[in-house]
Amino acid sequence: MKVNSARFLADLHALRQFGASGVGKGVVRPAFSRADIAAREWLTGRMREAGLKPQLDPVGNLFGLAGGRGVLLGSHSDSQPEGGWLDGALGVIAGLEVARAAREAGGPAVSVISFQDEEGRYGALTGSSVWSGGLLPEVADAMLSADGETFAEARARVAHLAGGRVDPAQFTSFIEMHIEQGPWLQQANDAVGVVTSIVGLRGLDIVFEGQQNHAGTTAMHVRRDAFQGLAAFNARLNDRLPGVATERSVWTIGEVALSPNASSIIPGRVAFHVQWRDAETERLDRMEAIIRSAADDIAALRGLKLTVSARPPLAPVAMDGDLQAVLSDAADAVVPGRWQAMPSGAVHDASNVARLMPVAMVFVPSIGGISHDFAEDTDEADLVAGLEVLAEAVARM
Amino acid sequence: MKVNSARFLADLHALRQFGASGVGKGVVRPAFSRADIAAREWLTGRMREAGLKPQLDPVGNLFGLAGGRGVLLGSHSDSQPEGGWLDGALGVIAGLEVARAAREAGGPAVSVISFQDEEGRYGALTGSSVWSGGLLPEVADAMLSADGETFAEARARVAHLAGGRVDPAQFTSFIEMHIEQGPWLQQANDAVGVVTSIVGLRGLDIVFEGQQNHAGTTAMHVRRDAFQGLAAFNARLNDRLPGVATERSVWTIGEVALSPNASSIIPGRVAFHVQWRDAETERLDRMEAIIRSAADDIAALRGLKLTVSARPPLAPVAMDGDLQAVLSDAADAVVPGRWQAMPSGAVHDASNVARLMPVAMVFVPSIGGISHDFAEDTDEADLVAGLEVLAEAVARM
C-alpha cells in the first residue's frame, strides 16, 4: 500500500475551502452550518471516488464504508466557531487517503468516518456519543446551540440525505489521527506521538461565602473577603499539587464570579470552578484529595462558608495495547528516533468509540501548541509523516 | 442648653417608620422614593415646630434655618436600597434636637440639614456635591438611577415644594454626626469618635492579557494564565502593602472579570479593580507605587500584557483643627476616657461641605461594624452619648 502525499495535502486544502475564514488557514465550519453540510457533500463525493460507500447516519456522522470487515479511520470535520484547518479535518482526510491507497493496493478493507458536532455546537462529541451508545438520541435532540437551535432541528436539515445507523460490528478497531494541540512534540522535535491514553477530567464547582462589607470602613483584620479566600485556595493548589502531579498533569481555574462585584464592596461571595486532568485514575484521586482539603482548610482558616459540588467526571481512556504496539512499530519504521508515546490532554471521539471496539490515536505536532484558533498549523513534513505512520500501521495490522 | 434624649430617640424612631423594611430596624428609603419624600415632609414639620425655617433647595436638600449666622448640623435622610436606620438619619435627628435645645435655651443659632442622594441612587453624595459647587447641576440632572430615571426627573417631582439655593455664608461651620460603620469604637469599648480626617480613595482598573488556550493540552509550564497573574498580583499586595500601611489602611479587589470565563479554557484576559484608602496623601502615594510596581513586575515575570488606568481619586479631607479641639473637649466632659480620635474610612457629605466652610464629624459605634444592612444598629446609650457630645461642643463654640 502506497499513500499519495500530494493527493492527501490537496484534499486537506480542498476541505479547508469550506468555511475558510480568510484569516491565515483558519476555518469557520461549526456542525450543521452551510459550510459543514457542503463539506460533507464534498467528502461524500471523494469517498465514492475512492471506492467507498458513503453513508450519513441519523445524527450526521458521515461514514465511507469499505464493504468488508476491517479498521475504521477518521475524526471529525466540523470546527470550532473560530477554528483551525487541521483539528479533526486531518484525521478524516488521512483516513480517506489510507482507505484509497488500500483500495488501490487491493486491500485491506479500510473504512472512514467524519463524526458530527465533536466541537460541541450543540452538545460535545455529540455524533460519536450517540453512535457509541453513550448518549440517547432523544437527549441529544433536545440540546441547544448558543443561537437557540435544537440538535433535532439541525439534523432535520439533512434528513433527506441520511440513512440508518451504521453497524459497528463491521469494524475491527478505530484509529484517530489528530493534531496534538499541545507543546510536547514540537518541544522534543518529534514528528509523531503514539497516544497511550486520553486523560480523565474532573471538576468541582466551589462557593466561598464570607461577609459582604464596606471597603472603606472595614479593617483588613476583621474582613471575611471571599475573593481573598479564592486567592488563598489557588495559592495552596499551586503549592501542593506539584507534589503529586507529573509534568503532564494540569489544573485550571477558568470560571470565576464575585458577588456583588463592585469596587467599593468587599466580596461576600465567590463561585468558581476548578478543573484537573490526568491520565491515571489514582493520580486524579490524589489531586482531588488535595483540592478538597485545600477548600476545607481555607474555609476554616478564614471563616468562610464552603459549598462544593462535582461535575460529571470523565474517566481516563486507555488506548488498546496491541494497536499502540503496531503504531509504535510503524513509527520506528517511518520516523525512527523522532516519535514518543504520550497521553492526550484533550478528549476526542476515540474516547467514545472505545465503548465499541479497540481504539488508538496518533498525533502530529502543533506549531506553538496553538489550537482552537485561526493560527493553528503543522509543518507539511509532519503531516505527511503522520499519514505514513498511519498507513504503515494499517498495513501491518 | 439641655438636649432631651427621649425626644431625640422618639424622633429617630419616627423617622425610621418612613420606609421601614419590617426586617429588624432596617429601612428602604432611597433618594426621592415615596418614603424619602414623605420623610422630608415630616422633617419639614418637625423643623417648623422647632422654630426653624424649612427650605428645600432645588436638588432636594432640606435645610432648617435658624435665621441667624451660626453652625450647621446634619447629614442625610435617604438610605441604601437595603439600609440601616441610623446611616445619615442619626446626624439629621441629632442636629434637629440640638437646634431645638439651642432654640429653647435662647441661643446659639443652630441650623439643620438633610442632604439628598448621599447613598447614590443617582450619583453619589449628589445633594452636597451640587450645593458645595463640586458638581454642576446640569451634570447631576443627567445622572441615571438603576431603574432608568434621571436625577432631573426625580427632583421635578418635588419642584413645587422647592425654593432657591441656600446661601452658605450664613453658616460658620458644619458638624456631621454619623455612625462609624466600622469596628474600631466597639473594639475599644469607646462611646464616641472624634474624626481627624476623611480618608482619601484611589482606584486602578487593571487588565492582564495572557494567552487563551486549551485547559487540557496546554502544559502548566507554558501557560500564560491571566487569572494566575491576578492571583500573583494579589499575593504581592498582601506581602508588600503591610510594610507601608497603618492598621487603618485598606485595599480591596472587589471587581473581577475573566475572559472567556469557561471551565475548560485557560483565561486569556482578566480585568479587575484595586481600590485603596488612607488618611494621608503621602501614604496613598506609597501604596500606589507598590501597587503599580506589583502590576509591572507580575506582567513582566509572566509574559502578560498590562493595561492600567486610574479612576478619579478622592483626596483625604482633614477635619478643622479648632472644631476637632472643641469636640475633643466636649468628649472629655461627657464620656471621659471613652472616646478616641480616628479617621473616617467612608466618604461623607462633610467631604463636600469642606469646600464651603470648616467641617468636623463625630462618630458613635456600629454594633459588629455592620452598616448598609438591615442589621445596622448602635446601643441607645451610645446614641445619647454622641448627641450630648455634639450639644456640648455647640455650646462651647
Boltz contact constraints between the chains, C-beta under 6 A:
constraints:
  - contact:
      token1: [A, 181]
      token2: [B, 214]
      max_distance: 6.0
  - contact:
      token1: [A, 181]
      token2: [B, 217]
      max_distance: 6.0
  - contact:
      token1: [A, 182]
      token2: [B, 217]
      max_distance: 6.0
  - contact:
      token1: [A, 183]
      token2: [B, 219]
      max_distance: 6.0
  - contact:
      token1: [A, 183]
      token2: [B, 222]
      max_distance: 6.0
  - contact:
      token1: [A, 203]
      token2: [B, 263]
      max_distance: 6.0
  - contact:
      token1: [A, 214]
      token2: [B, 181]
      max_distance: 6.0
  - contact:
      token1: [A, 215]
      token2: [B, 252]
      max_distance: 6.0
  - contact:
      token1: [A, 215]
      token2: [B, 254]
      max_distance: 6.0
  - contact:
      token1: [A, 216]
      token2: [B, 277]
      max_distance: 6.0
  - contact:
      token1: [A, 216]
      token2: [B, 345]
      max_distance: 6.0
  - contact:
      token1: [A, 216]
      token2: [B, 346]
      max_distance: 6.0
  - contact:
      token1: [A, 217]
      token2: [B, 181]
      max_distance: 6.0
  - contact:
      token1: [A, 217]
      token2: [B, 182]
      max_distance: 6.0
  - contact:
      token1: [A, 217]
      token2: [B, 345]
      max_distance: 6.0
  - contact:
      token1: [A, 217]
      token2: [B, 346]
      max_distance: 6.0
  - contact:
      token1: [A, 219]
      token2: [B, 183]
      max_distance: 6.0
  - contact:
      token1: [A, 220]
      token2: [B, 250]
      max_distance: 6.0
  - contact:
      token1: [A, 222]
      token2: [B, 183]
      max_distance: 6.0
  - contact:
      token1: [A, 227]
      token2: [B, 253]
      max_distance: 6.0
  - contact:
      token1: [A, 231]
      token2: [B, 231]
      max_distance: 6.0
  - contact:
      token1: [A, 231]
      token2: [B, 234]
      max_distance: 6.0
  - contact:
      token1: [A, 234]
      token2: [B, 231]
      max_distance: 6.0
  - contact:
      token1: [A, 250]
      token2: [B, 220]
      max_distance: 6.0
  - contact:
      token1: [A, 252]
      token2: [B, 215]
      max_distance: 6.0
  - contact:
      token1: [A, 252]
      token2: [B, 266]
      max_distance: 6.0
  - contact:
      token1: [A, 253]
      token2: [B, 227]
      max_distance: 6.0
  - contact:
      token1: [A, 254]
      token2: [B, 215]
      max_distance: 6.0
  - contact:
      token1: [A, 254]
      token2: [B, 262]
      max_distance: 6.0
  - contact:
      token1: [A, 254]
      token2: [B, 263]
      max_distance: 6.0
  - contact:
      token1: [A, 254]
      token2: [B, 265]
      max_distance: 6.0
  - contact:
      token1: [A, 254]
      token2: [B, 267]
      max_distance: 6.0
  - contact:
      token1: [A, 255]
      token2: [B, 261]
      max_distance: 6.0
  - contact:
      token1: [A, 255]
      token2: [B, 263]
      max_distance: 6.0
  - contact:
      token1: [A, 256]
      token2: [B, 258]
      max_distance: 6.0
  - contact:
      token1: [A, 258]
      token2: [B, 256]
      max_distance: 6.0
  - contact:
      token1: [A, 261]
      token2: [B, 255]
      max_distance: 6.0
  - contact:
      token1: [A, 262]
      token2: [B, 254]
      max_distance: 6.0
  - contact:
      token1: [A, 263]
      token2: [B, 203]
      max_distance: 6.0
  - contact:
      token1: [A, 263]
      token2: [B, 254]
      max_distance: 6.0
  - contact:
      token1: [A, 263]
      token2: [B, 255]
      max_distance: 6.0
  - contact:
      token1: [A, 263]
      token2: [B, 273]
      max_distance: 6.0
  - contact:
      token1: [A, 263]
      token2: [B, 275]
      max_distance: 6.0
  - contact:
      token1: [A, 265]
      token2: [B, 254]
      max_distance: 6.0
  - contact:
      token1: [A, 266]
      token2: [B, 252]
      max_distance: 6.0
  - contact:
      token1: [A, 267]
      token2: [B, 254]
      max_distance: 6.0
  - contact:
      token1: [A, 273]
      token2: [B, 263]
      max_distance: 6.0
  - contact:
      token1: [A, 275]
      token2: [B, 263]
      max_distance: 6.0
  - contact:
      token1: [A, 277]
      token2: [B, 216]
      max_distance: 6.0
  - contact:
      token1: [A, 345]
      token2: [B, 216]
      max_distance: 6.0
  - contact:
      token1: [A, 345]
      token2: [B, 217]
      max_distance: 6.0
  - contact:
      token1: [A, 346]
      token2: [B, 216]
      max_distance: 6.0
  - contact:
      token1: [A, 346]
      token2: [B, 217]
      max_distance: 6.0
  - contact:
      token1: [A, 371]
      token2: [B, 214]
      max_distance: 6.0
